[in-house]
């Protein structure tokens, strides 16, 4: 039970970091595209 919980926690944290990185890249791209 605790092992499964820790594994899910690790998975969630990995997904969270991934989404943060993607958002950062997308915001960077948007700034580059929309600035004249």
PDBQT receptor file of N, H, CA, C and O in Angstrom, charges set to zero:
ATOM      1  N   UNK A   1       0.836  -1.200   0.000  1.00  0.00    +0.000 N 
ATOM      2  CA  UNK A   1       0.000   0.000   0.000  1.00  0.00    +0.000 C 
ATOM      3  C   UNK A   1       0.877   1.258   0.000  1.00  0.00    +0.000 C 
ATOM      4  O   UNK A   1       0.707   2.137  -0.845  1.00  0.00    +0.000 OA
ATOM      5  N   UNK A   2       1.788   1.335   0.926  1.00  0.00    +0.000 N 
ATOM      6  H   UNK A   2       1.926   0.621   1.613  1.00  0.00    +0.000 HD
ATOM      7  CA  UNK A   2       2.653   2.511   1.003  1.00  0.00    +0.000 C 
ATOM      8  C   UNK A   2       3.577   2.587  -0.215  1.00  0.00    +0.000 C 
ATOM      9  O   UNK A   2       3.888   3.671  -0.709  1.00  0.00    +0.000 OA
ATOM     10  N   UNK A   3       4.010   1.414  -0.686  1.00  0.00    +0.000 N 
ATOM     11  H   UNK A   3       3.758   0.533  -0.285  1.00  0.00    +0.000 HD
ATOM     12  CA  UNK A   3       4.872   1.382  -1.872  1.00  0.00    +0.000 C 
ATOM     13  C   UNK A   3       4.117   1.924  -3.079  1.00  0.00    +0.000 C 
ATOM     14  O   UNK A   3       4.645   2.722  -3.853  1.00  0.00    +0.000 OA
ATOM     15  N   UNK A   4       2.879   1.481  -3.224  1.00  0.00    +0.000 N 
ATOM     16  H   UNK A   4       2.450   0.832  -2.595  1.00  0.00    +0.000 HD
ATOM     17  CA  UNK A   4       2.073   1.953  -4.344  1.00  0.00    +0.000 C 
ATOM     18  C   UNK A   4       1.842   3.457  -4.232  1.00  0.00    +0.000 C 
ATOM     19  O   UNK A   4       1.889   4.178  -5.229  1.00  0.00    +0.000 OA
ATOM     20  N   UNK A   5       1.596   3.915  -3.025  1.00  0.00    +0.000 N 
ATOM     21  H   UNK A   5       1.558   3.329  -2.215  1.00  0.00    +0.000 HD
ATOM     22  CA  UNK A   5       1.367   5.341  -2.807  1.00  0.00    +0.000 C 
ATOM     23  C   UNK A   5       2.597   6.155  -3.204  1.00  0.00    +0.000 C 
ATOM     24  O   UNK A   5       2.475   7.178  -3.878  1.00  0.00    +0.000 OA
ATOM     25  N   UNK A   6       3.754   5.715  -2.797  1.00  0.00    +0.000 N 
ATOM     26  H   UNK A   6       3.854   4.884  -2.250  1.00  0.00    +0.000 HD
ATOM     27  CA  UNK A   6       4.992   6.435  -3.126  1.00  0.00    +0.000 C 
ATOM     28  C   UNK A   6       5.231   6.429  -4.636  1.00  0.00    +0.000 C 
ATOM     29  O   UNK A   6       5.680   7.424  -5.206  1.00  0.00    +0.000 OA
ATOM     30  N   UNK A   7       4.927   5.300  -5.275  1.00  0.00    +0.000 N 
ATOM     31  H   UNK A   7       4.562   4.492  -4.811  1.00  0.00    +0.000 HD
ATOM     32  CA  UNK A   7       5.109   5.219  -6.726  1.00  0.00    +0.000 C 
ATOM     33  C   UNK A   7       4.177   6.204  -7.432  1.00  0.00    +0.000 C 
ATOM     34  O   UNK A   7       4.583   6.884  -8.374  1.00  0.00    +0.000 OA
ATOM     35  N   UNK A   8       2.935   6.278  -6.975  1.00  0.00    +0.000 N 
ATOM     36  H   UNK A   8       2.606   5.726  -6.209  1.00  0.00    +0.000 HD
ATOM     37  CA  UNK A   8       1.994   7.224  -7.578  1.00  0.00    +0.000 C 
ATOM     38  C   UNK A   8       2.439   8.656  -7.337  1.00  0.00    +0.000 C 
ATOM     39  O   UNK A   8       2.290   9.518  -8.204  1.00  0.00    +0.000 OA
ATOM     40  N   UNK A   9       2.985   8.904  -6.153  1.00  0.00    +0.000 N 
ATOM     41  H   UNK A   9       3.106   8.204  -5.449  1.00  0.00    +0.000 HD
ATOM     42  CA  UNK A   9       3.470  10.240  -5.831  1.00  0.00    +0.000 C 
ATOM     43  C   UNK A   9       4.603  10.637  -6.778  1.00  0.00    +0.000 C 
ATOM     44  O   UNK A   9       4.640  11.760  -7.280  1.00  0.00    +0.000 OA
ATOM     45  N   UNK A  10       5.520   9.708  -7.013  1.00  0.00    +0.000 N 
ATOM     46  H   UNK A  10       5.490   8.795  -6.604  1.00  0.00    +0.000 HD
ATOM     47  CA  UNK A  10       6.642   9.956  -7.930  1.00  0.00    +0.000 C 
ATOM     48  C   UNK A  10       6.112  10.217  -9.339  1.00  0.00    +0.000 C 
ATOM     49  O   UNK A  10       6.576  11.125 -10.028  1.00  0.00    +0.000 OA
ATOM     50  N   UNK A  11       5.139   9.415  -9.758  1.00  0.00    +0.000 N 
ATOM     51  H   UNK A  11       4.762   8.677  -9.198  1.00  0.00    +0.000 HD
ATOM     52  CA  UNK A  11       4.549   9.592 -11.085  1.00  0.00    +0.000 C 
ATOM     53  C   UNK A  11       3.917  10.978 -11.220  1.00  0.00    +0.000 C 
ATOM     54  O   UNK A  11       4.114  11.668 -12.220  1.00  0.00    +0.000 OA
ATOM     55  N   UNK A  12       3.164  11.365 -10.213  1.00  0.00    +0.000 N 
ATOM     56  H   UNK A  12       3.003  10.804  -9.401  1.00  0.00    +0.000 HD
ATOM     57  CA  UNK A  12       2.489  12.667 -10.247  1.00  0.00    +0.000 C 
ATOM     58  C   UNK A  12       3.511  13.800 -10.304  1.00  0.00    +0.000 C 
ATOM     59  O   UNK A  12       3.338  14.764 -11.051  1.00  0.00    +0.000 OA
ATOM     60  N   UNK A  13       4.565  13.681  -9.517  1.00  0.00    +0.000 N 
ATOM     61  H   UNK A  13       4.705  12.898  -8.910  1.00  0.00    +0.000 HD
ATOM     62  CA  UNK A  13       5.583  14.735  -9.511  1.00  0.00    +0.000 C 
ATOM     63  C   UNK A  13       6.287  14.818 -10.861  1.00  0.00    +0.000 C 
ATOM     64  O   UNK A  13       6.588  15.910 -11.342  1.00  0.00    +0.000 OA
ATOM     65  N   UNK A  14       6.550  13.662 -11.471  1.00  0.00    +0.000 N 
ATOM     66  H   UNK A  14       6.306  12.775 -11.080  1.00  0.00    +0.000 HD
ATOM     67  CA  UNK A  14       7.192  13.646 -12.791  1.00  0.00    +0.000 C 
ATOM     68  C   UNK A  14       6.293  14.317 -13.828  1.00  0.00    +0.000 C 
ATOM     69  O   UNK A  14       6.756  15.127 -14.631  1.00  0.00    +0.000 OA
ATOM     70  N   UNK A  15       5.018  13.978 -13.803  1.00  0.00    +0.000 N 
ATOM     71  H   UNK A  15       4.641  13.320 -13.151  1.00  0.00    +0.000 HD
ATOM     72  CA  UNK A  15       4.070  14.568 -14.748  1.00  0.00    +0.000 C 
ATOM     73  C   UNK A  15       3.970  16.077 -14.519  1.00  0.00    +0.000 C 
ATOM     74  O   UNK A  15       3.881  16.856 -15.469  1.00  0.00    +0.000 OA
ATOM     75  N   UNK A  16       3.986  16.476 -13.244  1.00  0.00    +0.000 N 
ATOM     76  H   UNK A  16       4.058  15.843 -12.473  1.00  0.00    +0.000 HD
ATOM     77  CA  UNK A  16       3.898  17.894 -12.920  1.00  0.00    +0.000 C 
ATOM     78  C   UNK A  16       5.094  18.653 -13.483  1.00  0.00    +0.000 C 
ATOM     79  O   UNK A  16       4.929  19.706 -14.099  1.00  0.00    +0.000 OA
ATOM     80  N   UNK A  17       6.286  18.127 -13.274  1.00  0.00    +0.000 N 
ATOM     81  H   UNK A  17       6.420  17.272 -12.774  1.00  0.00    +0.000 HD
ATOM     82  CA  UNK A  17       7.497  18.789 -13.785  1.00  0.00    +0.000 C 
ATOM     83  C   UNK A  17       7.467  18.839 -15.313  1.00  0.00    +0.000 C 
ATOM     84  O   UNK A  17       7.862  19.835 -15.918  1.00  0.00    +0.000 OA
ATOM     85  N   UNK A  18       6.996  17.759 -15.925  1.00  0.00    +0.000 N 
ATOM     86  H   UNK A  18       6.675  16.949 -15.433  1.00  0.00    +0.000 HD
ATOM     87  CA  UNK A  18       6.906  17.718 -17.387  1.00  0.00    +0.000 C 
ATOM     88  C   UNK A  18       5.971  18.812 -17.900  1.00  0.00    +0.000 C 
ATOM     89  O   UNK A  18       6.311  19.533 -18.838  1.00  0.00    +0.000 OA
ATOM     90  N   UNK A  19       4.808  18.934 -17.290  1.00  0.00    +0.000 N 
ATOM     91  H   UNK A  19       4.532  18.349 -16.528  1.00  0.00    +0.000 HD
ATOM     92  CA  UNK A  19       3.851  19.944 -17.729  1.00  0.00    +0.000 C 
ATOM     93  C   UNK A  19       4.407  21.348 -17.512  1.00  0.00    +0.000 C 
ATOM     94  O   UNK A  19       4.190  22.238 -18.335  1.00  0.00    +0.000 OA
ATOM     95  N   UNK A  20       5.123  21.549 -16.408  1.00  0.00    +0.000 N 
ATOM     96  H   UNK A  20       5.300  20.827 -15.739  1.00  0.00    +0.000 HD
ATOM     97  CA  UNK A  20       5.728  22.853 -16.144  1.00  0.00    +0.000 C 
ATOM     98  C   UNK A  20       6.742  23.202 -17.224  1.00  0.00    +0.000 C 
ATOM     99  O   UNK A  20       6.777  24.333 -17.708  1.00  0.00    +0.000 OA
ATOM    100  N   UNK A  21       7.561  22.236 -17.598  1.00  0.00    +0.000 N 
ATOM    101  H   UNK A  21       7.533  21.317 -17.205  1.00  0.00    +0.000 HD
ATOM    102  CA  UNK A  21       8.563  22.464 -18.641  1.00  0.00    +0.000 C 
ATOM    103  C   UNK A  21       7.893  22.789 -19.970  1.00  0.00    +0.000 C 
ATOM    104  O   UNK A  21       8.326  23.691 -20.688  1.00  0.00    +0.000 OA
ATOM    105  N   UNK A  22       6.834  22.049 -20.292  1.00  0.00    +0.000 N 
ATOM    106  H   UNK A  22       6.483  21.317 -19.708  1.00  0.00    +0.000 HD
ATOM    107  CA  UNK A  22       6.115  22.278 -21.550  1.00  0.00    +0.000 C 
ATOM    108  C   UNK A  22       5.489  23.670 -21.555  1.00  0.00    +0.000 C 
ATOM    109  O   UNK A  22       5.553  24.376 -22.562  1.00  0.00    +0.000 OA
ATOM    110  N   UNK A  23       4.887  24.065 -20.437  1.00  0.00    +0.000 N 
ATOM    111  H   UNK A  23       4.836  23.491 -19.620  1.00  0.00    +0.000 HD
ATOM    112  CA  UNK A  23       4.283  25.394 -20.359  1.00  0.00    +0.000 C 
ATOM    113  C   UNK A  23       5.344  26.469 -20.547  1.00  0.00    +0.000 C 
ATOM    114  O   UNK A  23       5.121  27.468 -21.231  1.00  0.00    +0.000 OA
ATOM    115  N   UNK A  24       6.501  26.251 -19.932  1.00  0.00    +0.000 N 
ATOM    116  H   UNK A  24       6.683  25.440 -19.376  1.00  0.00    +0.000 HD
ATOM    117  CA  UNK A  24       7.582  27.222 -20.045  1.00  0.00    +0.000 C 
ATOM    118  C   UNK A  24       8.026  27.349 -21.506  1.00  0.00    +0.000 C 
ATOM    119  O   UNK A  24       8.221  28.456 -22.009  1.00  0.00    +0.000 OA
ATOM    120  N   UNK A  25       8.183  26.217 -22.174  1.00  0.00    +0.000 N 
ATOM    121  H   UNK A  25       8.025  25.318 -21.766  1.00  0.00    +0.000 HD
ATOM    122  CA  UNK A  25       8.603  26.235 -23.577  1.00  0.00    +0.000 C 
ATOM    123  C   UNK A  25       7.546  26.912 -24.440  1.00  0.00    +0.000 C 
ATOM    124  O   UNK A  25       7.875  27.688 -25.337  1.00  0.00    +0.000 OA
ATOM    125  N   UNK A  26       6.280  26.618 -24.171  1.00  0.00    +0.000 N 
ATOM    126  H   UNK A  26       6.013  25.988 -23.442  1.00  0.00    +0.000 HD
ATOM    127  CA  UNK A  26       5.211  27.202 -24.972  1.00  0.00    +0.000 C 
ATOM    128  C   UNK A  26       5.125  28.706 -24.763  1.00  0.00    +0.000 C 
ATOM    129  O   UNK A  26       4.907  29.454 -25.716  1.00  0.00    +0.000 OA
ATOM    130  N   UNK A  27       5.293  29.153 -23.527  1.00  0.00    +0.000 N 
ATOM    131  H   UNK A  27       5.470  28.545 -22.753  1.00  0.00    +0.000 HD
ATOM    132  CA  UNK A  27       5.251  30.589 -23.265  1.00  0.00    +0.000 C 
ATOM    133  C   UNK A  27       6.428  31.272 -23.955  1.00  0.00    +0.000 C 
ATOM    134  O   UNK A  27       6.288  32.374 -24.485  1.00  0.00    +0.000 OA
ATOM    135  N   UNK A  28       7.573  30.624 -23.945  1.00  0.00    +0.000 N 
ATOM    136  H   UNK A  28       7.686  29.729 -23.515  1.00  0.00    +0.000 HD
ATOM    137  CA  UNK A  28       8.747  31.175 -24.623  1.00  0.00    +0.000 C 
ATOM    138  C   UNK A  28       8.469  31.289 -26.125  1.00  0.00    +0.000 C 
ATOM    139  O   UNK A  28       8.769  32.310 -26.743  1.00  0.00    +0.000 OA
ATOM    140  N   UNK A  29       7.898  30.238 -26.698  1.00  0.00    +0.000 N 
ATOM    141  H   UNK A  29       7.655  29.408 -26.195  1.00  0.00    +0.000 HD
ATOM    142  CA  UNK A  29       7.565  30.241 -28.125  1.00  0.00    +0.000 C 
ATOM    143  C   UNK A  29       6.550  31.340 -28.436  1.00  0.00    +0.000 C 
ATOM    144  O   UNK A  29       6.689  32.060 -29.424  1.00  0.00    +0.000 OA
ATOM    145  N   UNK A  30       5.533  31.462 -27.591  1.00  0.00    +0.000 N 
ATOM    146  H   UNK A  30       5.419  30.876 -26.789  1.00  0.00    +0.000 HD
ATOM    147  CA  UNK A  30       4.509  32.472 -27.823  1.00  0.00    +0.000 C 
ATOM    148  C   UNK A  30       5.108  33.873 -27.777  1.00  0.00    +0.000 C 
ATOM    149  O   UNK A  30       4.774  34.721 -28.605  1.00  0.00    +0.000 OA
ATOM    150  N   UNK A  31       5.984  34.113 -26.819  1.00  0.00    +0.000 N 
ATOM    151  H   UNK A  31       6.255  33.424 -26.147  1.00  0.00    +0.000 HD
ATOM    152  CA  UNK A  31       6.632  35.420 -26.733  1.00  0.00    +0.000 C 
ATOM    153  C   UNK A  31       7.436  35.684 -28.002  1.00  0.00    +0.000 C 
ATOM    154  O   UNK A  31       7.401  36.784 -28.554  1.00  0.00    +0.000 OA
ATOM    155  N   UNK A  32       8.148  34.683 -28.449  1.00  0.00    +0.000 N 
ATOM    156  H   UNK A  32       8.176  33.790 -28.001  1.00  0.00    +0.000 HD
ATOM    157  CA  UNK A  32       8.979  34.856 -29.639  1.00  0.00    +0.000 C 
ATOM    158  C   UNK A  32       8.102  35.100 -30.869  1.00  0.00    +0.000 C 
ATOM    159  O   UNK A  32       8.461  35.889 -31.744  1.00  0.00    +0.000 OA
ATOM    160  N   UNK A  33       6.966  34.430 -30.932  1.00  0.00    +0.000 N 
ATOM    161  H   UNK A  33       6.675  33.789 -30.221  1.00  0.00    +0.000 HD
ATOM    162  CA  UNK A  33       6.105  34.549 -32.113  1.00  0.00    +0.000 C 
ATOM    163  C   UNK A  33       5.351  35.874 -32.126  1.00  0.00    +0.000 C 
ATOM    164  O   UNK A  33       5.188  36.487 -33.181  1.00  0.00    +0.000 OA
ATOM    165  N   UNK A  34       4.890  36.318 -30.952  1.00  0.00    +0.000 N 
ATOM    166  H   UNK A  34       5.022  35.820 -30.095  1.00  0.00    +0.000 HD
ATOM    167  CA  UNK A  34       3.988  37.464 -30.911  1.00  0.00    +0.000 C 
ATOM    168  C   UNK A  34       4.703  38.797 -30.752  1.00  0.00    +0.000 C 
ATOM    169  O   UNK A  34       4.087  39.851 -30.908  1.00  0.00    +0.000 OA
ATOM    170  N   UNK A  35       5.989  38.765 -30.445  1.00  0.00    +0.000 N 
ATOM    171  H   UNK A  35       6.490  37.909 -30.318  1.00  0.00    +0.000 HD
ATOM    172  CA  UNK A  35       6.712  40.037 -30.373  1.00  0.00    +0.000 C 
ATOM    173  C   UNK A  35       7.206  40.413 -31.766  1.00  0.00    +0.000 C 
ATOM    174  O   UNK A  35       7.787  39.572 -32.452  1.00  0.00    +0.000 OA
ATOM    175  N   UNK A  36       6.993  41.638 -32.199  1.00  0.00    +0.000 N 
ATOM    176  H   UNK A  36       6.520  42.321 -31.642  1.00  0.00    +0.000 HD
ATOM    177  CA  UNK A  36       7.391  42.067 -33.537  1.00  0.00    +0.000 C 
ATOM    178  C   UNK A  36       8.915  42.210 -33.685  1.00  0.00    +0.000 C 
ATOM    179  O   UNK A  36       9.401  42.565 -34.759  1.00  0.00    +0.000 OA
TER     180      UNK A  36
